[in-house]
Amino acid sequence: MERTFALKVEKEKSRLALLEDGTEVIAKEWSEGRDMGRQLFESIDAILKEKGLRPTDVSDFTVETEVSDNFTSVKIAQTVAETYRFSARKEHFRE
């Protein structure tokens, strides 16, 4: 099963969804403010816990936005996504 975090960043709100084989199974949404990092990490943690998953169970992390890439929240989101994709690779964990 292919699992992906899909984050959509808009000017007024952001939404993180977990997709399983392209179908949304759970999502968290929050009002856009100056706390993208905290909100995003809390949403990742909550989704993983609610679904009983480990970080390595989610293979990809996408970011979609309708606002400028210079928007601070977008930069934070892109950094989190890149870091997640790198650190959640199974070869980084000992089984």
N, CA, C and O atoms as CSV, one atom per row, in Angstrom:
chain,resi,resn,atom,element,x,y,z
A,1,MET,N,N,0.835,-1.172,0.000
A,1,MET,CA,C,0.000,0.000,0.000
A,1,MET,C,C,0.889,1.248,0.000
A,1,MET,O,O,1.838,1.347,0.779
A,2,GLU,N,N,0.577,2.167,-0.858
A,2,GLU,CA,C,1.308,3.434,-0.972
A,2,GLU,C,C,0.628,4.483,-0.095
A,2,GLU,O,O,-0.544,4.805,-0.289
A,3,ARG,N,N,1.380,5.010,0.871
A,3,ARG,CA,C,0.846,6.059,1.759
A,3,ARG,C,C,1.623,7.353,1.544
A,3,ARG,O,O,2.851,7.351,1.454
A,4,THR,N,N,0.879,8.463,1.465
A,4,THR,CA,C,1.469,9.773,1.223
A,4,THR,C,C,0.809,10.811,2.120
A,4,THR,O,O,-0.408,10.805,2.307
A,5,PHE,N,N,1.628,11.702,2.671
A,5,PHE,CA,C,1.089,12.899,3.299
A,5,PHE,C,C,0.947,13.935,2.197
A,5,PHE,O,O,1.885,14.167,1.435
A,6,ALA,N,N,-0.221,14.556,2.110
A,6,ALA,CA,C,-0.468,15.597,1.116
A,6,ALA,C,C,-0.862,16.867,1.869
A,6,ALA,O,O,-1.916,16.922,2.503
A,7,LEU,N,N,-0.017,17.868,1.792
A,7,LEU,CA,C,-0.255,19.131,2.475
A,7,LEU,C,C,-0.660,20.191,1.463
A,7,LEU,O,O,0.003,20.383,0.444
A,8,LYS,N,N,-1.756,20.875,1.760
A,8,LYS,CA,C,-2.192,21.991,0.922
A,8,LYS,C,C,-2.115,23.250,1.772
A,8,LYS,O,O,-2.746,23.341,2.825
A,9,VAL,N,N,-1.336,24.219,1.303
A,9,VAL,CA,C,-1.159,25.485,2.018
A,9,VAL,C,C,-1.877,26.572,1.237
A,9,VAL,O,O,-1.574,26.829,0.072
A,10,GLU,N,N,-2.839,27.207,1.903
A,10,GLU,CA,C,-3.558,28.327,1.317
A,10,GLU,C,C,-3.312,29.563,2.177
A,10,GLU,O,O,-2.720,29.474,3.252
A,11,LYS,N,N,-3.758,30.683,1.708
A,11,LYS,CA,C,-3.506,31.927,2.445
A,11,LYS,C,C,-4.209,31.933,3.801
A,11,LYS,O,O,-3.663,32.467,4.766
A,12,GLU,N,N,-5.389,31.361,3.897
A,12,GLU,CA,C,-6.179,31.399,5.127
A,12,GLU,C,C,-6.120,30.117,5.949
A,12,GLU,O,O,-6.363,30.147,7.155
A,13,LYS,N,N,-5.800,28.992,5.312
A,13,LYS,CA,C,-5.788,27.722,6.045
A,13,LYS,C,C,-4.822,26.738,5.396
A,13,LYS,O,O,-4.398,26.896,4.251
A,14,SER,N,N,-4.497,25.722,6.176
A,14,SER,CA,C,-3.661,24.624,5.676
A,14,SER,C,C,-4.334,23.321,6.034
A,14,SER,O,O,-5.095,23.241,6.999
A,15,ARG,N,N,-4.041,22.286,5.237
A,15,ARG,CA,C,-4.692,20.990,5.432
A,15,ARG,C,C,-3.707,19.882,5.110
A,15,ARG,O,O,-3.112,19.857,4.033
A,16,LEU,N,N,-3.541,18.960,6.062
A,16,LEU,CA,C,-2.682,17.795,5.871
A,16,LEU,C,C,-3.568,16.561,5.797
A,16,LEU,O,O,-4.354,16.294,6.705
A,17,ALA,N,N,-3.435,15.814,4.713
A,17,ALA,CA,C,-4.221,14.599,4.532
A,17,ALA,C,C,-3.284,13.403,4.379
A,17,ALA,O,O,-2.180,13.526,3.849
A,18,LEU,N,N,-3.740,12.256,4.849
A,18,LEU,CA,C,-3.040,10.999,4.606
A,18,LEU,C,C,-3.788,10.286,3.495
A,18,LEU,O,O,-4.986,10.024,3.597
A,19,LEU,N,N,-3.057,9.977,2.429
A,19,LEU,CA,C,-3.633,9.249,1.302
A,19,LEU,C,C,-3.115,7.823,1.314
A,19,LEU,O,O,-1.925,7.583,1.521
A,20,GLU,N,N,-4.011,6.889,1.091
A,20,GLU,CA,C,-3.627,5.483,0.928
A,20,GLU,C,C,-4.023,5.083,-0.481
A,20,GLU,O,O,-5.206,5.069,-0.821
A,21,ASP,N,N,-3.037,4.760,-1.294
A,21,ASP,CA,C,-3.248,4.459,-2.712
A,21,ASP,C,C,-4.084,5.542,-3.389
A,21,ASP,O,O,-4.961,5.248,-4.201
A,22,GLY,N,N,-3.797,6.811,-3.039
A,22,GLY,CA,C,-4.444,7.946,-3.669
A,22,GLY,C,C,-5.775,8.367,-3.073
A,22,GLY,O,O,-6.345,9.374,-3.492
A,23,THR,N,N,-6.280,7.616,-2.104
A,23,THR,CA,C,-7.563,7.935,-1.478
A,23,THR,C,C,-7.339,8.515,-0.094
A,23,THR,O,O,-6.614,7.940,0.719
A,24,GLU,N,N,-7.959,9.650,0.170
A,24,GLU,CA,C,-7.815,10.285,1.479
A,24,GLU,C,C,-8.498,9.439,2.558
A,24,GLU,O,O,-9.650,9.035,2.405
A,25,VAL,N,N,-7.773,9.178,3.647
A,25,VAL,CA,C,-8.329,8.390,4.746
A,25,VAL,C,C,-8.482,9.191,6.035
A,25,VAL,O,O,-9.281,8.826,6.897
A,26,ILE,N,N,-7.732,10.268,6.175
A,26,ILE,CA,C,-7.823,11.114,7.360
A,26,ILE,C,C,-7.154,12.444,7.033
A,26,ILE,O,O,-6.232,12.506,6.219
A,27,ALA,N,N,-7.633,13.511,7.681
A,27,ALA,CA,C,-7.030,14.829,7.436
A,27,ALA,C,C,-7.138,15.701,8.678
A,27,ALA,O,O,-8.021,15.515,9.515
A,28,LYS,N,N,-6.228,16.647,8.777
A,28,LYS,CA,C,-6.221,17.663,9.824
A,28,LYS,C,C,-6.129,19.016,9.132
A,28,LYS,O,O,-5.401,19.181,8.153
A,29,GLU,N,N,-6.882,19.984,9.659
A,29,GLU,CA,C,-6.908,21.311,9.057
A,29,GLU,C,C,-6.750,22.363,10.143
A,29,GLU,O,O,-7.218,22.183,11.267
A,30,TRP,N,N,-6.083,23.468,9.798
A,30,TRP,CA,C,-5.899,24.547,10.765
A,30,TRP,C,C,-5.876,25.882,10.040
A,30,TRP,O,O,-5.572,25.966,8.850
A,31,SER,N,N,-6.211,26.931,10.801
A,31,SER,CA,C,-6.159,28.295,10.259
A,31,SER,C,C,-4.706,28.692,10.098
A,31,SER,O,O,-3.866,28.400,10.949
A,32,GLU,N,N,-4.425,29.360,8.997
A,32,GLU,CA,C,-3.062,29.796,8.732
A,32,GLU,C,C,-2.697,30.926,9.689
A,32,GLU,O,O,-3.453,31.880,9.869
A,33,GLY,N,N,-1.526,30.796,10.294
A,33,GLY,CA,C,-1.040,31.792,11.231
A,33,GLY,C,C,0.470,31.784,11.196
A,33,GLY,O,O,1.076,31.451,10.178
A,34,ARG,N,N,1.055,32.138,12.271
A,34,ARG,CA,C,2.515,32.165,12.340
A,34,ARG,C,C,3.060,30.933,13.056
A,34,ARG,O,O,4.084,31.003,13.737
A,35,ASP,N,N,2.377,29.816,12.900
A,35,ASP,CA,C,2.777,28.612,13.625
A,35,ASP,C,C,2.733,27.360,12.748
A,35,ASP,O,O,2.369,26.283,13.220
A,36,MET,N,N,3.100,27.501,11.486
A,36,MET,CA,C,3.060,26.373,10.555
A,36,MET,C,C,3.854,25.189,11.075
A,36,MET,O,O,3.363,24.061,11.038
A,37,GLY,N,N,5.066,25.414,11.559
A,37,GLY,CA,C,5.892,24.312,12.029
A,37,GLY,C,C,5.217,23.513,13.123
A,37,GLY,O,O,5.140,22.287,13.039
A,38,ARG,N,N,4.729,24.189,14.146
A,38,ARG,CA,C,4.071,23.501,15.263
A,38,ARG,C,C,2.811,22.783,14.798
A,38,ARG,O,O,2.608,21.612,15.119
A,39,GLN,N,N,1.969,23.477,14.047
A,39,GLN,CA,C,0.723,22.877,13.573
A,39,GLN,C,C,0.987,21.654,12.689
A,39,GLN,O,O,0.301,20.638,12.801
A,40,LEU,N,N,1.965,21.761,11.832
A,40,LEU,CA,C,2.271,20.666,10.914
A,40,LEU,C,C,2.809,19.457,11.659
A,40,LEU,O,O,2.367,18.335,11.411
A,41,PHE,N,N,3.759,19.665,12.572
A,41,PHE,CA,C,4.288,18.536,13.332
A,41,PHE,C,C,3.220,17.896,14.211
A,41,PHE,O,O,3.171,16.671,14.327
A,42,GLU,N,N,2.372,18.696,14.824
A,42,GLU,CA,C,1.287,18.145,15.641
A,42,GLU,C,C,0.314,17.345,14.786
A,42,GLU,O,O,-0.183,16.309,15.226
A,43,SER,N,N,0.035,17.807,13.576
A,43,SER,CA,C,-0.874,17.086,12.679
A,43,SER,C,C,-0.269,15.774,12.193
A,43,SER,O,O,-0.961,14.757,12.131
A,44,ILE,N,N,1.011,15.790,11.850
A,44,ILE,CA,C,1.698,14.548,11.449
A,44,ILE,C,C,1.610,13.539,12.579
A,44,ILE,O,O,1.231,12.388,12.363
A,45,ASP,N,N,1.959,13.971,13.788
A,45,ASP,CA,C,1.943,13.091,14.949
A,45,ASP,C,C,0.540,12.543,15.210
A,45,ASP,O,O,0.379,11.346,15.446
A,46,ALA,N,N,-0.467,13.402,15.168
A,46,ALA,CA,C,-1.841,12.975,15.434
A,46,ALA,C,C,-2.326,11.958,14.403
A,46,ALA,O,O,-2.959,10.965,14.759
A,47,ILE,N,N,-2.031,12.204,13.130
A,47,ILE,CA,C,-2.461,11.281,12.078
A,47,ILE,C,C,-1.777,9.931,12.239
A,47,ILE,O,O,-2.431,8.892,12.152
A,48,LEU,N,N,-0.473,9.934,12.472
A,48,LEU,CA,C,0.238,8.670,12.655
A,48,LEU,C,C,-0.331,7.890,13.837
A,48,LEU,O,O,-0.555,6.684,13.741
A,49,LYS,N,N,-0.565,8.581,14.947
A,49,LYS,CA,C,-1.116,7.905,16.134
A,49,LYS,C,C,-2.518,7.379,15.886
A,49,LYS,O,O,-2.823,6.240,16.240
A,50,GLU,N,N,-3.379,8.196,15.280
A,50,GLU,CA,C,-4.764,7.772,15.029
A,50,GLU,C,C,-4.838,6.568,14.107
A,50,GLU,O,O,-5.723,5.727,14.260
A,51,LYS,N,N,-3.934,6.473,13.166
A,51,LYS,CA,C,-3.934,5.351,12.216
A,51,LYS,C,C,-3.033,4.199,12.660
A,51,LYS,O,O,-2.980,3.165,11.994
A,52,GLY,N,N,-2.322,4.370,13.784
A,52,GLY,CA,C,-1.432,3.314,14.267
A,52,GLY,C,C,-0.255,3.064,13.345
A,52,GLY,O,O,0.157,1.921,13.146
A,53,LEU,N,N,0.283,4.135,12.783
A,53,LEU,CA,C,1.383,4.017,11.820
A,53,LEU,C,C,2.686,4.537,12.401
A,53,LEU,O,O,2.703,5.310,13.360
A,54,ARG,N,N,3.785,4.086,11.786
A,54,ARG,CA,C,5.110,4.620,12.094
A,54,ARG,C,C,5.504,5.556,10.951
A,54,ARG,O,O,4.940,5.461,9.861
A,55,PRO,N,N,6.457,6.452,11.177
A,55,PRO,CA,C,6.876,7.350,10.088
A,55,PRO,C,C,7.297,6.597,8.821
A,55,PRO,O,O,7.052,7.076,7.714
A,56,THR,N,N,7.912,5.455,8.965
A,56,THR,CA,C,8.363,4.701,7.792
A,56,THR,C,C,7.212,4.086,7.005
A,56,THR,O,O,7.420,3.592,5.897
A,57,ASP,N,N,5.996,4.107,7.563
A,57,ASP,CA,C,4.822,3.583,6.853
A,57,ASP,C,C,4.284,4.569,5.820
A,57,ASP,O,O,3.450,4.204,4.990
A,58,VAL,N,N,4.755,5.817,5.864
A,58,VAL,CA,C,4.324,6.849,4.916
A,58,VAL,C,C,5.519,7.165,4.026
A,58,VAL,O,O,6.532,7.687,4.492
A,59,SER,N,N,5.392,6.847,2.751
A,59,SER,CA,C,6.561,6.884,1.872
A,59,SER,C,C,6.815,8.225,1.181
A,59,SER,O,O,7.910,8.448,0.664
A,60,ASP,N,N,5.829,9.115,1.161
A,60,ASP,CA,C,6.036,10.368,0.440
A,60,ASP,C,C,5.322,11.499,1.171
A,60,ASP,O,O,4.468,11.267,2.026
A,61,PHE,N,N,5.688,12.722,0.817
A,61,PHE,CA,C,5.117,13.911,1.434
A,61,PHE,C,C,5.095,14.989,0.359
A,61,PHE,O,O,6.145,15.455,-0.082
A,62,THR,N,N,3.902,15.383,-0.059
A,62,THR,CA,C,3.775,16.398,-1.103
A,62,THR,C,C,3.253,17.703,-0.514
A,62,THR,O,O,2.547,17.709,0.494
A,63,VAL,N,N,3.613,18.803,-1.159
A,63,VAL,CA,C,3.144,20.125,-0.752
A,63,VAL,C,C,2.547,20.807,-1.976
A,63,VAL,O,O,3.196,20.928,-3.015
A,64,GLU,N,N,1.326,21.241,-1.840
A,64,GLU,CA,C,0.634,21.981,-2.894
A,64,GLU,C,C,0.262,23.337,-2.311
A,64,GLU,O,O,-0.162,23.427,-1.159
A,65,THR,N,N,0.420,24.390,-3.105
A,65,THR,CA,C,0.097,25.723,-2.611
A,65,THR,C,C,-0.409,26.613,-3.725
A,65,THR,O,O,-0.036,26.461,-4.888
A,66,GLU,N,N,-1.266,27.545,-3.345
A,66,GLU,CA,C,-1.771,28.537,-4.280
A,66,GLU,C,C,-1.158,29.900,-3.983
A,66,GLU,O,O,-1.472,30.887,-4.648
A,67,VAL,N,N,-0.283,29.951,-2.982
A,67,VAL,CA,C,0.368,31.214,-2.616
A,67,VAL,C,C,1.830,31.160,-3.052
A,67,VAL,O,O,2.334,30.103,-3.432
A,68,SER,N,N,2.486,32.278,-2.995
A,68,SER,CA,C,3.880,32.397,-3.420
A,68,SER,C,C,4.801,31.479,-2.618
A,68,SER,O,O,4.592,31.258,-1.425
A,69,ASP,N,N,5.810,30.956,-3.282
A,69,ASP,CA,C,6.815,30.146,-2.600
A,69,ASP,C,C,7.610,30.969,-1.592
A,69,ASP,O,O,8.306,30.407,-0.747
A,70,ASN,N,N,7.513,32.294,-1.674
A,70,ASN,CA,C,8.199,33.161,-0.719
A,70,ASN,C,C,7.422,33.311,0.583
A,70,ASN,O,O,7.944,33.861,1.553
A,71,PHE,N,N,6.191,32.832,0.617
A,71,PHE,CA,C,5.363,32.846,1.816
A,71,PHE,C,C,6.058,31.970,2.865
A,71,PHE,O,O,6.377,30.814,2.589
A,72,THR,N,N,6.291,32.504,4.050
A,72,THR,CA,C,7.064,31.789,5.070
A,72,THR,C,C,6.497,30.411,5.370
A,72,THR,O,O,7.259,29.456,5.527
A,73,SER,N,N,5.178,30.286,5.452
A,73,SER,CA,C,4.571,28.983,5.739
A,73,SER,C,C,4.888,27.959,4.659
A,73,SER,O,O,5.065,26.777,4.955
A,74,VAL,N,N,4.961,28.402,3.418
A,74,VAL,CA,C,5.296,27.489,2.316
A,74,VAL,C,C,6.739,27.011,2.455
A,74,VAL,O,O,7.026,25.829,2.261
A,75,LYS,N,N,7.637,27.919,2.786
A,75,LYS,CA,C,9.039,27.527,2.975
A,75,LYS,C,C,9.169,26.521,4.107
A,75,LYS,O,O,9.906,25.543,3.986
A,76,ILE,N,N,8.457,26.752,5.208
A,76,ILE,CA,C,8.487,25.816,6.336
A,76,ILE,C,C,7.919,24.475,5.904
A,76,ILE,O,O,8.501,23.431,6.200
A,77,ALA,N,N,6.787,24.489,5.207
A,77,ALA,CA,C,6.148,23.255,4.753
A,77,ALA,C,C,7.068,22.461,3.832
A,77,ALA,O,O,7.192,21.244,3.975
A,78,GLN,N,N,7.709,23.138,2.893
A,78,GLN,CA,C,8.614,22.454,1.963
A,78,GLN,C,C,9.811,21.850,2.694
A,78,GLN,O,O,10.253,20.752,2.359
A,79,THR,N,N,10.330,22.555,3.680
A,79,THR,CA,C,11.453,22.042,4.460
A,79,THR,C,C,11.043,20.814,5.266
A,79,THR,O,O,11.778,19.828,5.315
A,80,VAL,N,N,9.881,20.873,5.891
A,80,VAL,CA,C,9.388,19.726,6.658
A,80,VAL,C,C,9.188,18.527,5.735
A,80,VAL,O,O,9.572,17.409,6.077
A,81,ALA,N,N,8.592,18.754,4.571
A,81,ALA,CA,C,8.346,17.666,3.622
A,81,ALA,C,C,9.653,17.019,3.162
A,81,ALA,O,O,9.756,15.793,3.126
A,82,GLU,N,N,10.642,17.829,2.814
A,82,GLU,CA,C,11.937,17.293,2.375
A,82,GLU,C,C,12.611,16.507,3.504
A,82,GLU,O,O,13.165,15.431,3.282
A,83,THR,N,N,12.555,17.056,4.697
A,83,THR,CA,C,13.165,16.387,5.849
A,83,THR,C,C,12.442,15.088,6.156
A,83,THR,O,O,13.081,14.078,6.451
A,84,TYR,N,N,11.124,15.101,6.090
A,84,TYR,CA,C,10.339,13.892,6.356
A,84,TYR,C,C,10.694,12.801,5.348
A,84,TYR,O,O,10.983,11.665,5.724
A,85,ARG,N,N,10.668,13.162,4.055
A,85,ARG,CA,C,10.975,12.163,3.022
A,85,ARG,C,C,12.353,11.547,3.249
A,85,ARG,O,O,12.526,10.338,3.094
A,86,PHE,N,N,13.325,12.365,3.614
A,86,PHE,CA,C,14.681,11.867,3.847
A,86,PHE,C,C,14.742,10.996,5.100
A,86,PHE,O,O,15.270,9.885,5.060
A,87,SER,N,N,14.211,11.489,6.195
A,87,SER,CA,C,14.389,10.795,7.475
A,87,SER,C,C,13.494,9.585,7.649
A,87,SER,O,O,13.814,8.708,8.452
A,88,ALA,N,N,12.387,9.503,6.932
A,88,ALA,CA,C,11.474,8.373,7.101
A,88,ALA,C,C,11.825,7.182,6.215
A,88,ALA,O,O,11.145,6.156,6.251
A,89,ARG,N,N,12.881,7.315,5.423
A,89,ARG,CA,C,13.284,6.166,4.601
A,89,ARG,C,C,13.680,5.001,5.489
A,89,ARG,O,O,14.392,5.175,6.479
A,90,LYS,N,N,13.225,3.836,5.137
A,90,LYS,CA,C,13.435,2.651,5.953
A,90,LYS,C,C,14.918,2.351,6.219
A,90,LYS,O,O,15.259,1.781,7.256
A,91,GLU,N,N,15.795,2.732,5.285
A,91,GLU,CA,C,17.207,2.416,5.490
A,91,GLU,C,C,17.831,3.228,6.619
A,91,GLU,O,O,18.951,2.938,7.041
A,92,HIS,N,N,17.125,4.236,7.110
A,92,HIS,CA,C,17.644,5.041,8.216
A,92,HIS,C,C,17.312,4.440,9.580
A,92,HIS,O,O,17.776,4.927,10.612
A,93,PHE,N,N,16.502,3.373,9.576
A,93,PHE,CA,C,16.078,2.777,10.840
A,93,PHE,C,C,16.589,1.349,10.946
A,93,PHE,O,O,16.645,0.617,9.958
A,94,ARG,N,N,16.952,0.978,12.134
A,94,ARG,CA,C,17.332,-0.410,12.395
A,94,ARG,C,C,16.095,-1.167,12.808
A,94,ARG,O,O,15.346,-0.712,13.672
A,95,GLU,N,N,15.876,-2.283,12.219
A,95,GLU,CA,C,14.710,-3.121,12.548
A,95,GLU,C,C,15.087,-4.138,13.581
A,95,GLU,O,O,14.249,-4.939,13.994
